[in-house]
Amino acid sequence: MIRIFALAVLIGLALGFAGSATAQRPGDGQAPRFQVDPWWPRPPVKLYPAEMAVAVRRLRDMAVTARRDPATIAISFKGPLRFHDGAGRDRTPLTGSAAQIAEDLSAYAAAGVEHFVLDFSVGSVPEMLDVLERTMADVKPRVRG
């Protein structure tokens, strides 16, 4: 299952991306343990899907060499999402029409990405909500993977 998050939702989790973390369920006093160990390539926007696929394969091979189960490493991708209807073929990933952005997300998913952190940096909260709503209504249903 592919997960799509808005960057603002994950700000509080950013520190946990460095390795293991402990989570506590609010109110019940129990602290279940889980591993937060994603790989988040930098710089993300310059990494096109085909390059991401090569990087993911390399990371998984390195995990096996280190006697680590590659399935324990969640592959994440962070990038700015910009709607620009009429964008041509020579465009940055995650920029363009809803259909183009969905194709980009699908290509990244095929490359091994399991989690997306999308940056909806716009000028105002109402604009951010519009972009978020458009993403959920027009992009997410088209994403394969």
N, CA, C and O atoms as CSV, one atom per row, in Angstrom:
chain,resi,resn,atom,element,x,y,z
A,1,MET,N,N,0.844,-1.172,0.000
A,1,MET,CA,C,0.000,0.000,0.000
A,1,MET,C,C,0.891,1.238,0.000
A,1,MET,O,O,1.849,1.327,0.768
A,2,ILE,N,N,0.573,2.162,-0.844
A,2,ILE,CA,C,1.317,3.419,-0.923
A,2,ILE,C,C,0.638,4.425,-0.012
A,2,ILE,O,O,-0.588,4.515,0.039
A,3,ARG,N,N,1.454,5.177,0.701
A,3,ARG,CA,C,0.917,6.210,1.579
A,3,ARG,C,C,1.368,7.563,1.074
A,3,ARG,O,O,2.527,7.746,0.704
A,4,ILE,N,N,0.441,8.514,1.061
A,4,ILE,CA,C,0.736,9.877,0.656
A,4,ILE,C,C,0.419,10.781,1.826
A,4,ILE,O,O,-0.701,10.769,2.338
A,5,PHE,N,N,1.392,11.564,2.253
A,5,PHE,CA,C,1.223,12.474,3.368
A,5,PHE,C,C,1.560,13.888,2.925
A,5,PHE,O,O,2.430,14.094,2.079
A,6,ALA,N,N,0.880,14.836,3.489
A,6,ALA,CA,C,1.280,16.232,3.313
A,6,ALA,C,C,2.420,16.500,4.272
A,6,ALA,O,O,2.425,15.984,5.390
A,7,LEU,N,N,3.381,17.297,3.852
A,7,LEU,CA,C,4.559,17.563,4.667
A,7,LEU,C,C,4.189,18.076,6.046
A,7,LEU,O,O,4.811,17.684,7.033
A,8,ALA,N,N,3.197,18.938,6.138
A,8,ALA,CA,C,2.829,19.523,7.424
A,8,ALA,C,C,2.428,18.452,8.440
A,8,ALA,O,O,2.642,18.633,9.638
A,9,VAL,N,N,1.857,17.351,7.984
A,9,VAL,CA,C,1.425,16.288,8.875
A,9,VAL,C,C,2.626,15.576,9.497
A,9,VAL,O,O,2.534,15.068,10.614
A,10,LEU,N,N,3.741,15.537,8.789
A,10,LEU,CA,C,4.877,14.753,9.242
A,10,LEU,C,C,5.958,15.543,9.963
A,10,LEU,O,O,6.970,14.966,10.361
A,11,ILE,N,N,5.777,16.818,10.139
A,11,ILE,CA,C,6.822,17.609,10.781
A,11,ILE,C,C,7.194,17.012,12.137
A,11,ILE,O,O,8.375,16.939,12.477
A,12,GLY,N,N,6.219,16.593,12.897
A,12,GLY,CA,C,6.487,16.023,14.215
A,12,GLY,C,C,7.193,14.691,14.164
A,12,GLY,O,O,7.771,14.277,15.168
A,13,LEU,N,N,7.172,13.997,13.036
A,13,LEU,CA,C,7.815,12.699,12.920
A,13,LEU,C,C,9.219,12.777,12.341
A,13,LEU,O,O,9.934,11.776,12.321
A,14,ALA,N,N,9.618,13.934,11.877
A,14,ALA,CA,C,10.882,14.058,11.152
A,14,ALA,C,C,12.067,13.538,11.948
A,14,ALA,O,O,12.949,12.903,11.370
A,15,LEU,N,N,12.121,13.777,13.225
A,15,LEU,CA,C,13.256,13.330,14.018
A,15,LEU,C,C,13.324,11.817,14.121
A,15,LEU,O,O,14.412,11.256,14.255
A,16,GLY,N,N,12.194,11.156,14.062
A,16,GLY,CA,C,12.172,9.701,14.136
A,16,GLY,C,C,12.717,9.033,12.897
A,16,GLY,O,O,12.943,7.823,12.903
A,17,PHE,N,N,12.936,9.785,11.833
A,17,PHE,CA,C,13.417,9.185,10.596
A,17,PHE,C,C,14.886,8.794,10.660
A,17,PHE,O,O,15.403,8.188,9.722
A,18,ALA,N,N,15.559,9.127,11.739
A,18,ALA,CA,C,16.975,8.803,11.840
A,18,ALA,C,C,17.205,7.355,12.248
A,18,ALA,O,O,18.313,6.850,12.062
A,19,GLY,N,N,16.219,6.671,12.792
A,19,GLY,CA,C,16.432,5.290,13.223
A,19,GLY,C,C,15.235,4.782,13.981
A,19,GLY,O,O,14.098,5.134,13.669
A,20,SER,N,N,15.483,3.960,14.971
A,20,SER,CA,C,14.400,3.370,15.740
A,20,SER,C,C,13.698,4.417,16.591
A,20,SER,O,O,14.298,5.410,17.002
A,21,ALA,N,N,12.436,4.180,16.845
A,21,ALA,CA,C,11.662,5.090,17.681
A,21,ALA,C,C,10.674,4.289,18.490
A,21,ALA,O,O,10.316,3.171,18.121
A,22,THR,N,N,10.236,4.856,19.586
A,22,THR,CA,C,9.207,4.244,20.415
A,22,THR,C,C,7.962,5.094,20.320
A,22,THR,O,O,8.027,6.320,20.417
A,23,ALA,N,N,6.835,4.450,20.132
A,23,ALA,CA,C,5.571,5.178,20.065
A,23,ALA,C,C,4.744,4.828,21.288
A,23,ALA,O,O,4.816,3.707,21.792
A,24,GLN,N,N,3.975,5.765,21.756
A,24,GLN,CA,C,3.074,5.495,22.863
A,24,GLN,C,C,1.676,5.874,22.433
A,24,GLN,O,O,1.443,6.970,21.923
A,25,ARG,N,N,0.751,4.963,22.639
A,25,ARG,CA,C,-0.637,5.254,22.322
A,25,ARG,C,C,-1.190,6.198,23.367
A,25,ARG,O,O,-1.046,5.940,24.562
A,26,PRO,N,N,-1.821,7.285,22.952
A,26,PRO,CA,C,-2.328,8.254,23.918
A,26,PRO,C,C,-3.357,7.636,24.859
A,26,PRO,O,O,-4.302,6.980,24.421
A,27,GLY,N,N,-3.163,7.852,26.141
A,27,GLY,CA,C,-4.178,7.506,27.118
A,27,GLY,C,C,-4.150,6.107,27.667
A,27,GLY,O,O,-4.765,5.866,28.706
A,28,ASP,N,N,-3.469,5.154,27.030
A,28,ASP,CA,C,-3.562,3.798,27.549
A,28,ASP,C,C,-2.345,3.377,28.379
A,28,ASP,O,O,-2.357,2.307,28.987
A,29,GLY,N,N,-1.298,4.203,28.411
A,29,GLY,CA,C,-0.139,3.906,29.229
A,29,GLY,C,C,0.768,2.828,28.678
A,29,GLY,O,O,1.825,2.568,29.253
A,30,GLN,N,N,0.389,2.191,27.580
A,30,GLN,CA,C,1.224,1.160,26.993
A,30,GLN,C,C,2.098,1.781,25.915
A,30,GLN,O,O,1.658,2.660,25.174
A,31,ALA,N,N,3.310,1.328,25.836
A,31,ALA,CA,C,4.240,1.859,24.841
A,31,ALA,C,C,4.654,0.744,23.885
A,31,ALA,O,O,5.642,0.056,24.141
A,32,PRO,N,N,3.922,0.552,22.792
A,32,PRO,CA,C,4.327,-0.483,21.831
A,32,PRO,C,C,5.606,-0.063,21.132
A,32,PRO,O,O,5.834,1.126,20.913
A,33,ARG,N,N,6.417,-1.002,20.791
A,33,ARG,CA,C,7.666,-0.717,20.094
A,33,ARG,C,C,7.485,-0.999,18.607
A,33,ARG,O,O,6.845,-1.976,18.217
A,34,PHE,N,N,8.054,-0.138,17.797
A,34,PHE,CA,C,8.059,-0.378,16.365
A,34,PHE,C,C,9.299,0.279,15.780
A,34,PHE,O,O,9.878,1.182,16.384
A,35,GLN,N,N,9.690,-0.166,14.639
A,35,GLN,CA,C,10.865,0.392,13.978
A,35,GLN,C,C,10.434,1.452,12.977
A,35,GLN,O,O,9.575,1.212,12.129
A,36,VAL,N,N,11.034,2.613,13.087
A,36,VAL,CA,C,10.882,3.656,12.084
A,36,VAL,C,C,12.251,3.771,11.454
A,36,VAL,O,O,13.155,4.375,12.030
A,37,ASP,N,N,12.410,3.203,10.286
A,37,ASP,CA,C,13.720,3.165,9.674
A,37,ASP,C,C,13.604,3.340,8.167
A,37,ASP,O,O,13.993,2.454,7.406
A,38,PRO,N,N,13.078,4.463,7.738
A,38,PRO,CA,C,12.960,4.651,6.292
A,38,PRO,C,C,14.241,5.198,5.690
A,38,PRO,O,O,15.095,5.752,6.382
A,39,TRP,N,N,14.346,5.026,4.398
A,39,TRP,CA,C,15.424,5.623,3.637
A,39,TRP,C,C,14.811,6.756,2.840
A,39,TRP,O,O,13.857,6.557,2.088
A,40,TRP,N,N,15.360,7.937,3.008
A,40,TRP,CA,C,14.815,9.143,2.403
A,40,TRP,C,C,15.937,9.793,1.604
A,40,TRP,O,O,16.755,10.512,2.175
A,41,PRO,N,N,15.994,9.556,0.286
A,41,PRO,CA,C,17.121,10.045,-0.506
A,41,PRO,C,C,17.177,11.559,-0.563
A,41,PRO,O,O,16.146,12.232,-0.534
A,42,ARG,N,N,18.385,12.089,-0.643
A,42,ARG,CA,C,18.596,13.527,-0.752
A,42,ARG,C,C,19.503,13.781,-1.928
A,42,ARG,O,O,20.453,13.011,-2.072
A,43,PRO,N,N,19.337,14.731,-2.759
A,43,PRO,CA,C,18.168,15.599,-2.848
A,43,PRO,C,C,17.067,14.879,-3.611
A,43,PRO,O,O,17.331,14.330,-4.680
A,44,PRO,N,N,15.860,14.864,-3.104
A,44,PRO,CA,C,14.799,14.051,-3.699
A,44,PRO,C,C,14.330,14.509,-5.074
A,44,PRO,O,O,14.081,13.668,-5.937
A,45,VAL,N,N,14.202,15.789,-5.303
A,45,VAL,CA,C,13.611,16.263,-6.550
A,45,VAL,C,C,14.481,15.934,-7.752
A,45,VAL,O,O,13.960,15.775,-8.856
A,46,LYS,N,N,15.775,15.829,-7.570
A,46,LYS,CA,C,16.670,15.526,-8.680
A,46,LYS,C,C,16.720,14.036,-9.001
A,46,LYS,O,O,17.351,13.636,-9.979
A,47,LEU,N,N,16.074,13.227,-8.201
A,47,LEU,CA,C,16.099,11.786,-8.383
A,47,LEU,C,C,14.851,11.355,-9.154
A,47,LEU,O,O,13.767,11.229,-8.583
A,48,TYR,N,N,15.018,11.135,-10.446
A,48,TYR,CA,C,13.905,10.724,-11.291
A,48,TYR,C,C,13.591,9.253,-11.030
A,48,TYR,O,O,14.428,8.543,-10.471
A,49,PRO,N,N,12.391,8.770,-11.426
A,49,PRO,CA,C,12.004,7.391,-11.093
A,49,PRO,C,C,13.016,6.325,-11.495
A,49,PRO,O,O,13.279,5.413,-10.712
A,50,ALA,N,N,13.587,6.412,-12.684
A,50,ALA,CA,C,14.559,5.397,-13.106
A,50,ALA,C,C,15.800,5.422,-12.209
A,50,ALA,O,O,16.353,4.374,-11.876
A,51,GLU,N,N,16.230,6.619,-11.825
A,51,GLU,CA,C,17.377,6.743,-10.915
A,51,GLU,C,C,17.012,6.222,-9.529
A,51,GLU,O,O,17.839,5.615,-8.849
A,52,MET,N,N,15.786,6.460,-9.120
A,52,MET,CA,C,15.314,5.978,-7.828
A,52,MET,C,C,15.326,4.457,-7.800
A,52,MET,O,O,15.713,3.856,-6.797
A,53,ALA,N,N,14.904,3.831,-8.897
A,53,ALA,CA,C,14.889,2.368,-8.966
A,53,ALA,C,C,16.297,1.807,-8.785
A,53,ALA,O,O,16.484,0.827,-8.064
A,54,VAL,N,N,17.288,2.420,-9.435
A,54,VAL,CA,C,18.678,1.978,-9.292
A,54,VAL,C,C,19.136,2.151,-7.851
A,54,VAL,O,O,19.771,1.258,-7.290
A,55,ALA,N,N,18.816,3.300,-7.245
A,55,ALA,CA,C,19.221,3.569,-5.866
A,55,ALA,C,C,18.568,2.591,-4.892
A,55,ALA,O,O,19.214,2.132,-3.950
A,56,VAL,N,N,17.301,2.272,-5.111
A,56,VAL,CA,C,16.594,1.332,-4.236
A,56,VAL,C,C,17.217,-0.058,-4.355
A,56,VAL,O,O,17.432,-0.733,-3.348
A,57,ARG,N,N,17.503,-0.483,-5.582
A,57,ARG,CA,C,18.155,-1.795,-5.759
A,57,ARG,C,C,19.511,-1.829,-5.047
A,57,ARG,O,O,19.851,-2.816,-4.394
A,58,ARG,N,N,20.270,-0.762,-5.175
A,58,ARG,CA,C,21.582,-0.686,-4.519
A,58,ARG,C,C,21.430,-0.746,-2.999
A,58,ARG,O,O,22.172,-1.458,-2.322
A,59,LEU,N,N,20.470,0.003,-2.471
A,59,LEU,CA,C,20.244,-0.006,-1.030
A,59,LEU,C,C,19.856,-1.398,-0.548
A,59,LEU,O,O,20.362,-1.866,0.472
A,60,ARG,N,N,18.969,-2.054,-1.270
A,60,ARG,CA,C,18.543,-3.401,-0.869
A,60,ARG,C,C,19.696,-4.392,-0.949
A,60,ARG,O,O,19.830,-5.257,-0.084
A,61,ASP,N,N,20.532,-4.272,-1.984
A,61,ASP,CA,C,21.710,-5.140,-2.078
A,61,ASP,C,C,22.651,-4.905,-0.906
A,61,ASP,O,O,23.200,-5.850,-0.340
A,62,MET,N,N,22.836,-3.632,-0.544
A,62,MET,CA,C,23.696,-3.313,0.597
A,62,MET,C,C,23.120,-3.886,1.887
A,62,MET,O,O,23.871,-4.344,2.748
A,63,ALA,N,N,21.812,-3.865,2.027
A,63,ALA,CA,C,21.176,-4.425,3.222
A,63,ALA,C,C,21.439,-5.927,3.310
A,63,ALA,O,O,21.766,-6.445,4.378
A,64,VAL,N,N,21.295,-6.621,2.186
A,64,VAL,CA,C,21.546,-8.064,2.171
A,64,VAL,C,C,23.003,-8.350,2.517
A,64,VAL,O,O,23.295,-9.267,3.285
A,65,THR,N,N,23.917,-7.564,1.949
A,65,THR,CA,C,25.341,-7.731,2.244
A,65,THR,C,C,25.618,-7.548,3.737
A,65,THR,O,O,26.482,-8.212,4.310
A,66,ALA,N,N,24.869,-6.639,4.350
A,66,ALA,CA,C,25.029,-6.374,5.786
A,66,ALA,C,C,24.207,-7.344,6.640
A,66,ALA,O,O,24.095,-7.170,7.853
A,67,ARG,N,N,23.637,-8.363,5.997
A,67,ARG,CA,C,22.801,-9.362,6.672
A,67,ARG,C,C,21.589,-8.740,7.349
A,67,ARG,O,O,21.222,-9.086,8.472
A,68,ARG,N,N,20.995,-7.825,6.632
A,68,ARG,CA,C,19.797,-7.148,7.124
A,68,ARG,C,C,18.664,-7.384,6.131
A,68,ARG,O,O,18.879,-7.359,4.919
A,69,ASP,N,N,17.491,-7.607,6.635
A,69,ASP,CA,C,16.333,-7.828,5.783
A,69,ASP,C,C,15.953,-6.514,5.102
A,69,ASP,O,O,15.564,-5.567,5.786
A,70,PRO,N,N,16.056,-6.432,3.774
A,70,PRO,CA,C,15.723,-5.192,3.078
A,70,PRO,C,C,14.272,-4.760,3.297
A,70,PRO,O,O,13.946,-3.579,3.168
A,71,ALA,N,N,13.414,-5.706,3.623
A,71,ALA,CA,C,12.001,-5.366,3.848
A,71,ALA,C,C,11.794,-4.520,5.096
A,71,ALA,O,O,10.724,-3.939,5.280
A,72,THR,N,N,12.813,-4.444,5.960
A,72,THR,CA,C,12.681,-3.630,7.173
A,72,THR,C,C,13.022,-2.165,6.923
A,72,THR,O,O,12.947,-1.345,7.838
A,73,ILE,N,N,13.396,-1.831,5.694
A,73,ILE,CA,C,13.726,-0.454,5.346
A,73,ILE,C,C,12.602,0.090,4.459
A,73,ILE,O,O,12.408,-0.359,3.330
A,74,ALA,N,N,11.882,1.050,4.991
A,74,ALA,CA,C,10.802,1.669,4.219
A,74,ALA,C,C,11.407,2.699,3.271
A,74,ALA,O,O,12.219,3.527,3.682
A,75,ILE,N,N,11.015,2.645,2.025
A,75,ILE,CA,C,11.537,3.582,1.030
A,75,ILE,C,C,10.581,4.767,0.948
A,75,ILE,O,O,9.403,4.610,0.630
A,76,SER,N,N,11.105,5.950,1.237
A,76,SER,CA,C,10.314,7.177,1.260
A,76,SER,C,C,10.821,8.156,0.212
A,76,SER,O,O,11.983,8.107,-0.192
A,77,PHE,N,N,9.948,9.031,-0.217
A,77,PHE,CA,C,10.331,10.063,-1.180
A,77,PHE,C,C,9.647,11.362,-0.798
A,77,PHE,O,O,8.437,11.398,-0.573
A,78,LYS,N,N,10.430,12.423,-0.729
A,78,LYS,CA,C,9.895,13.744,-0.405
A,78,LYS,C,C,10.139,14.670,-1.585
A,78,LYS,O,O,11.231,14.707,-2.153
A,79,GLY,N,N,9.113,15.407,-1.937
A,79,GLY,CA,C,9.282,16.364,-3.015
A,79,GLY,C,C,8.130,17.345,-3.062
A,79,GLY,O,O,7.040,17.073,-2.559
A,80,PRO,N,N,8.386,18.486,-3.673
A,80,PRO,CA,C,7.318,19.475,-3.821
A,80,PRO,C,C,6.357,19.070,-4.931
A,80,PRO,O,O,6.778,18.601,-5.989
A,81,LEU,N,N,5.085,19.250,-4.686
A,81,LEU,CA,C,4.058,18.971,-5.674
A,81,LEU,C,C,3.537,20.308,-6.184
A,81,LEU,O,O,3.147,21.174,-5.400
A,82,ARG,N,N,3.535,20.467,-7.492
A,82,ARG,CA,C,3.069,21.713,-8.099
A,82,ARG,C,C,2.141,21.403,-9.263
A,82,ARG,O,O,2.550,20.777,-10.242
A,83,PHE,N,N,0.904,21.837,-9.156
A,83,PHE,CA,C,-0.015,21.695,-10.283
A,83,PHE,C,C,0.312,22.763,-11.314
A,83,PHE,O,O,0.397,23.950,-10.998
A,84,HIS,N,N,0.492,22.319,-12.548
A,84,HIS,CA,C,0.761,23.231,-13.649
A,84,HIS,C,C,0.178,22.591,-14.904
A,84,HIS,O,O,0.874,21.909,-15.656
A,85,ASP,N,N,-1.109,22.828,-15.108
A,85,ASP,CA,C,-1.764,22.254,-16.282
A,85,ASP,C,C,-1.089,22.805,-17.531
A,85,ASP,O,O,-0.790,23.997,-17.612
A,86,GLY,N,N,-0.859,21.949,-18.480
A,86,GLY,CA,C,-0.192,22.356,-19.707
A,86,GLY,C,C,1.309,22.176,-19.671
A,86,GLY,O,O,2.005,22.592,-20.597
A,87,ALA,N,N,1.825,21.559,-18.608
A,87,ALA,CA,C,3.268,21.314,-18.532
A,87,ALA,C,C,3.650,20.300,-19.601
A,87,ALA,O,O,2.937,19.322,-19.826
A,88,GLY,N,N,4.760,20.538,-20.247
A,88,GLY,CA,C,5.222,19.644,-21.306
A,88,GLY,C,C,5.929,18.421,-20.761
A,88,GLY,O,O,5.894,18.145,-19.562
A,89,ARG,N,N,6.569,17.695,-21.658
A,89,ARG,CA,C,7.285,16.478,-21.259
A,89,ARG,C,C,8.549,16.788,-20.475
A,89,ARG,O,O,8.944,16.019,-19.599
A,90,ASP,N,N,9.181,17.905,-20.784
A,90,ASP,CA,C,10.417,18.285,-20.102
A,90,ASP,C,C,10.064,19.067,-18.844
A,90,ASP,O,O,10.124,20.296,-18.828
A,91,ARG,N,N,9.697,18.350,-17.799
A,91,ARG,CA,C,9.249,18.963,-16.560
A,91,ARG,C,C,9.851,18.225,-15.382
A,91,ARG,O,O,10.305,17.088,-15.512
A,92,THR,N,N,9.852,18.866,-14.254
A,92,THR,CA,C,10.326,18.248,-13.023
A,92,THR,C,C,9.269,17.261,-12.536
A,92,THR,O,O,8.077,17.551,-12.643
A,93,PRO,N,N,9.670,16.101,-12.002
A,93,PRO,CA,C,8.677,15.186,-11.445
A,93,PRO,C,C,7.802,15.883,-10.403
A,93,PRO,O,O,8.246,16.786,-9.694
A,94,LEU,N,N,6.568,15.446,-10.335
A,94,LEU,CA,C,5.551,15.952,-9.408
A,94,LEU,C,C,5.114,17.379,-9.752
A,94,LEU,O,O,4.552,18.087,-8.916
A,95,THR,N,N,5.377,17.782,-10.977
A,95,THR,CA,C,4.927,19.074,-11.476
A,95,THR,C,C,4.155,18.816,-12.760
A,95,THR,O,O,4.639,18.113,-13.648
A,96,GLY,N,N,2.957,19.382,-12.864
A,96,GLY,CA,C,2.175,19.197,-14.079
A,96,GLY,C,C,0.712,19.042,-13.761
A,96,GLY,O,O,0.225,19.513,-12.734
A,97,SER,N,N,0.021,18.374,-14.658
A,97,SER,CA,C,-1.411,18.125,-14.464
A,97,SER,C,C,-1.591,17.008,-13.441
A,97,SER,O,O,-0.630,16.336,-13.066
A,98,ALA,N,N,-2.822,16.818,-12.998
A,98,ALA,CA,C,-3.109,15.735,-12.050
A,98,ALA,C,C,-2.713,14.384,-12.653
A,98,ALA,O,O,-2.173,13.529,-11.952
A,99,ALA,N,N,-2.975,14.190,-13.933
A,99,ALA,CA,C,-2.624,12.930,-14.596
A,99,ALA,C,C,-1.106,12.739,-14.640
A,99,ALA,O,O,-0.620,11.633,-14.407
A,100,GLN,N,N,-0.356,13.797,-14.934
A,100,GLN,CA,C,1.108,13.696,-14.972
A,100,GLN,C,C,1.676,13.398,-13.585
A,100,GLN,O,O,2.580,12.576,-13.438
A,101,ILE,N,N,1.143,14.064,-12.589
A,101,ILE,CA,C,1.624,13.840,-11.220
A,101,ILE,C,C,1.307,12.412,-10.780
A,101,ILE,O,O,2.133,11.768,-10.132
A,102,ALA,N,N,0.131,11.915,-11.122
A,102,ALA,CA,C,-0.229,10.530,-10.792
A,102,ALA,C,C,0.709,9.550,-11.493
A,102,ALA,O,O,1.112,8.546,-10.904
A,103,GLU,N,N,1.057,9.834,-12.741
A,103,GLU,CA,C,2.011,8.978,-13.454
A,103,GLU,C,C,3.377,8.989,-12.766
A,103,GLU,O,O,4.027,7.951,-12.643
A,104,ASP,N,N,3.805,10.173,-12.321
A,104,ASP,CA,C,5.080,10.272,-11.603
A,104,ASP,C,C,5.039,9.432,-10.324
A,104,ASP,O,O,5.953,8.649,-10.063
A,105,LEU,N,N,3.984,9.595,-9.534
A,105,LEU,CA,C,3.868,8.843,-8.282
A,105,LEU,C,C,3.830,7.344,-8.559
A,105,LEU,O,O,4.427,6.563,-7.818
A,106,SER,N,N,3.138,6.938,-9.612
A,106,SER,CA,C,3.072,5.527,-9.987
A,106,SER,C,C,4.454,5.008,-10.382
A,106,SER,O,O,4.823,3.886,-10.037
A,107,ALA,N,N,5.214,5.829,-11.107
A,107,ALA,CA,C,6.567,5.426,-11.515
A,107,ALA,C,C,7.483,5.287,-10.299
A,107,ALA,O,O,8.284,4.355,-10.224
A,108,TYR,N,N,7.363,6.208,-9.356
A,108,TYR,CA,C,8.162,6.094,-8.130
A,108,TYR,C,C,7.748,4.851,-7.341
A,108,TYR,O,O,8.605,4.161,-6.789
A,109,ALA,N,N,6.457,4.560,-7.282
A,109,ALA,CA,C,5.989,3.359,-6.581
A,109,ALA,C,C,6.558,2.111,-7.247
A,109,ALA,O,O,6.983,1.183,-6.559
A,110,ALA,N,N,6.570,2.079,-8.567
A,110,ALA,CA,C,7.139,0.941,-9.292
A,110,ALA,C,C,8.638,0.814,-9.019
A,110,ALA,O,O,9.192,-0.283,-9.087
A,111,ALA,N,N,9.290,1.932,-8.713
A,111,ALA,CA,C,10.718,1.936,-8.389
A,111,ALA,C,C,10.990,1.465,-6.961
A,111,ALA,O,O,12.142,1.240,-6.591
A,112,GLY,N,N,9.934,1.318,-6.161
A,112,GLY,CA,C,10.105,0.816,-4.797
A,112,GLY,C,C,9.692,1.766,-3.697
A,112,GLY,O,O,9.810,1.428,-2.520
A,113,VAL,N,N,9.209,2.953,-4.050
A,113,VAL,CA,C,8.795,3.912,-3.026
A,113,VAL,C,C,7.493,3.438,-2.378
A,113,VAL,O,O,6.536,3.070,-3.059
A,114,GLU,N,N,7.484,3.458,-1.048
A,114,GLU,CA,C,6.308,3.046,-0.290
A,114,GLU,C,C,5.595,4.216,0.373
A,114,GLU,O,O,4.391,4.151,0.620
A,115,HIS,N,N,6.327,5.277,0.659
A,115,HIS,CA,C,5.777,6.435,1.366
A,115,HIS,C,C,6.177,7.703,0.622
A,115,HIS,O,O,7.330,7.868,0.225
A,116,PHE,N,N,5.219,8.584,0.442
A,116,PHE,CA,C,5.483,9.883,-0.177
A,116,PHE,C,C,5.206,10.981,0.832
A,116,PHE,O,O,4.201,10.950,1.543
A,117,VAL,N,N,6.093,11.937,0.885
A,117,VAL,CA,C,5.888,13.144,1.679
A,117,VAL,C,C,5.879,14.277,0.670
A,117,VAL,O,O,6.907,14.615,0.084
A,118,LEU,N,N,4.714,14.853,0.476
A,118,LEU,CA,C,4.552,15.880,-0.546
A,118,LEU,C,C,4.525,17.253,0.093
A,118,LEU,O,O,3.818,17.485,1.074
A,119,ASP,N,N,5.288,18.143,-0.466
A,119,ASP,CA,C,5.398,19.507,0.027
A,119,ASP,C,C,4.456,20.378,-0.797
A,119,ASP,O,O,4.659,20.569,-1.996
A,120,PHE,N,N,3.429,20.899,-0.143
A,120,PHE,CA,C,2.448,21.767,-0.804
A,120,PHE,C,C,2.735,23.224,-0.453
A,120,PHE,O,O,1.842,23.944,-0.006
A,121,SER,N,N,3.954,23.653,-0.648
A,121,SER,CA,C,4.337,25.021,-0.284
A,121,SER,C,C,3.690,26.018,-1.236
A,121,SER,O,O,4.066,26.131,-2.403
A,122,VAL,N,N,2.728,26.722,-0.714
A,122,VAL,CA,C,2.029,27.768,-1.458
A,122,VAL,C,C,1.920,28.984,-0.547
A,122,VAL,O,O,2.377,28.952,0.596
A,123,GLY,N,N,1.314,30.060,-1.054
A,123,GLY,CA,C,1.306,31.321,-0.334
A,123,GLY,C,C,0.391,31.441,0.864
A,123,GLY,O,O,0.606,32.307,1.712
A,124,SER,N,N,-0.633,30.590,0.962
A,124,SER,CA,C,-1.584,30.749,2.061
A,124,SER,C,C,-2.194,29.402,2.443
A,124,SER,O,O,-2.113,28.430,1.692
A,125,VAL,N,N,-2.794,29.369,3.606
A,125,VAL,CA,C,-3.456,28.147,4.067
A,125,VAL,C,C,-4.605,27.761,3.134
A,125,VAL,O,O,-4.726,26.583,2.799
A,126,PRO,N,N,-5.456,28.700,2.697
A,126,PRO,CA,C,-6.512,28.305,1.762
A,126,PRO,C,C,-5.954,27.688,0.473
A,126,PRO,O,O,-6.525,26.734,-0.056
A,127,GLU,N,N,-4.841,28.231,-0.032
A,127,GLU,CA,C,-4.222,27.642,-1.230
A,127,GLU,C,C,-3.708,26.237,-0.936
A,127,GLU,O,O,-3.852,25.337,-1.764
A,128,MET,N,N,-3.107,26.044,0.241
A,128,MET,CA,C,-2.604,24.728,0.611
A,128,MET,C,C,-3.752,23.719,0.692
A,128,MET,O,O,-3.623,22.584,0.235
A,129,LEU,N,N,-4.869,24.142,1.274
A,129,LEU,CA,C,-6.026,23.249,1.361
A,129,LEU,C,C,-6.568,22.909,-0.021
A,129,LEU,O,O,-6.979,21.774,-0.263
A,130,ASP,N,N,-6.572,23.879,-0.927
A,130,ASP,CA,C,-7.011,23.620,-2.305
A,130,ASP,C,C,-6.108,22.580,-2.976
A,130,ASP,O,O,-6.596,21.659,-3.632
A,131,VAL,N,N,-4.790,22.732,-2.806
A,131,VAL,CA,C,-3.844,21.789,-3.405
A,131,VAL,C,C,-4.025,20.407,-2.779
A,131,VAL,O,O,-4.022,19.400,-3.488
A,132,LEU,N,N,-4.182,20.354,-1.475
A,132,LEU,CA,C,-4.387,19.082,-0.793
A,132,LEU,C,C,-5.669,18.401,-1.280
A,132,LEU,O,O,-5.672,17.205,-1.572
A,133,GLU,N,N,-6.747,19.167,-1.365
A,133,GLU,CA,C,-8.018,18.596,-1.840
A,133,GLU,C,C,-7.899,18.108,-3.275
A,133,GLU,O,O,-8.404,17.036,-3.608
A,134,ARG,N,N,-7.238,18.882,-4.125
A,134,ARG,CA,C,-7.068,18.464,-5.519
A,134,ARG,C,C,-6.208,17.205,-5.602
A,134,ARG,O,O,-6.475,16.315,-6.409
A,135,THR,N,N,-5.189,17.139,-4.774
A,135,THR,CA,C,-4.327,15.956,-4.769
A,135,THR,C,C,-5.126,14.718,-4.386
A,135,THR,O,O,-5.013,13.679,-5.036
A,136,MET,N,N,-5.919,14.823,-3.352
A,136,MET,CA,C,-6.693,13.664,-2.894
A,136,MET,C,C,-7.815,13.296,-3.853
A,136,MET,O,O,-8.134,12.117,-4.002
A,137,ALA,N,N,-8.419,14.288,-4.509
A,137,ALA,CA,C,-9.539,14.020,-5.404
A,137,ALA,C,C,-9.087,13.632,-6.811
A,137,ALA,O,O,-9.671,12.737,-7.422
A,138,ASP,N,N,-8.048,14.300,-7.333
A,138,ASP,CA,C,-7.676,14.122,-8.742
A,138,ASP,C,C,-6.423,13.285,-8.978
A,138,ASP,O,O,-6.256,12.701,-10.049
A,139,VAL,N,N,-5.536,13.226,-7.969
A,139,VAL,CA,C,-4.275,12.492,-8.174
A,139,VAL,C,C,-4.312,11.123,-7.520
A,139,VAL,O,O,-4.073,10.117,-8.189
A,140,LYS,N,N,-4.604,11.062,-6.240
A,140,LYS,CA,C,-4.509,9.798,-5.500
A,140,LYS,C,C,-5.295,8.658,-6.148
A,140,LYS,O,O,-4.771,7.547,-6.221
A,141,PRO,N,N,-6.536,8.876,-6.627
A,141,PRO,CA,C,-7.258,7.755,-7.225
A,141,PRO,C,C,-6.589,7.190,-8.488
A,141,PRO,O,O,-6.863,6.053,-8.874
A,142,ARG,N,N,-5.725,7.966,-9.126
A,142,ARG,CA,C,-5.058,7.525,-10.374
A,142,ARG,C,C,-3.724,6.830,-10.128
A,142,ARG,O,O,-3.149,6.252,-11.050
A,143,VAL,N,N,-3.230,6.880,-8.901
A,143,VAL,CA,C,-1.907,6.321,-8.610
A,143,VAL,C,C,-2.007,4.796,-8.560
A,143,VAL,O,O,-2.868,4.232,-7.884
A,144,ARG,N,N,-1.108,4.149,-9.292
A,144,ARG,CA,C,-1.025,2.681,-9.300
A,144,ARG,C,C,0.139,2.255,-8.418
A,144,ARG,O,O,1.180,2.909,-8.358
A,145,GLY,N,N,-0.070,1.153,-7.749
A,145,GLY,CA,C,1.034,0.619,-6.952
A,145,GLY,C,C,0.629,0.299,-5.553
A,145,GLY,O,O,1.453,-0.159,-4.762
